[in-house]
Amino acid sequence: MKNIKNRIQLIGRLGGDPEFRLLESGKHVVNFSLATNETYKNAAGEKTVDTQWHYIVAWGPLADIADKYLQKGSEVVVQGKLIHKNYEGPDGVKKYFSEIVADDLLMIGKPQGEPISN
C-alpha cells in the first residue's frame, strides 16, 4: 500500500480536443479537460446529474498518444497524481487550481455520436 499515495483514477469524456505543445526543451506535453458525471436522485426523487471538470496534463510518449488518438467526446480512464498549483493573476490576486498529471491512459469507448458498426 506504500505506492498508492496521491493516486487518482477518473473515467470520463474529453470536453474538447487535446492541446498539444512542443516545448523549447524538446519535451512534448498535452492538456485536456475531462468531464466525470455522477447520477443520483435528489430529495424530491428526481434524477440529477452532477458533472465535475478535471484538467489533465500528460508528458512525453503519453502526450503523443493522447494527441494522436483522443478527440472531444472520447471516453477514457486516466490515472495519475493530483497536483495543486497557484499563480498571481494580472490583477495581483493569487489564483489556485488543481490538475491531474497523467501517467496512464486507457481509451474505453467511442466518441459520443459516433455510429457503432457491426
Rosetta blueprint (number, residue, H / E / L):
1 M L
2 K H
3 N H
4 I H
5 K L
6 N L
7 R L
8 I E
9 Q E
10 L E
11 I E
12 G E
13 R E
14 L E
15 G L
16 G L
17 D L
18 P L
19 E E
20 F E
21 R E
22 L E
23 L L
24 E L
25 S L
26 G L
27 K L
28 H E
29 V E
30 V E
31 N E
32 F E
33 S E
34 L E
35 A E
36 T E
37 N E
38 E E
39 T E
40 Y E
41 K E
42 N L
43 A L
44 A L
45 G L
46 E L
47 K E
48 T E
49 V E
50 D E
51 T E
52 Q E
53 W E
54 H E
55 Y E
56 I E
57 V E
58 A E
59 W E
60 G H
61 P H
62 L H
63 A H
64 D H
65 I H
66 A H
67 D H
68 K H
69 Y H
70 L L
71 Q L
72 K L
73 G L
74 S L
75 E E
76 V E
77 V E
78 V E
79 Q E
80 G E
81 K E
82 L E
83 I E
84 H E
85 K E
86 N E
87 Y E
88 E E
89 G L
90 P L
91 D L
92 G L
93 V L
94 K E
95 K E
96 Y E
97 F E
98 S E
99 E E
100 I E
101 V E
102 A E
103 D E
104 D E
105 L E
106 L E
107 M E
108 I L
109 G L
110 K L
111 P L
112 Q L
113 G L
114 E L
115 P L
116 I L
117 S L
118 N L
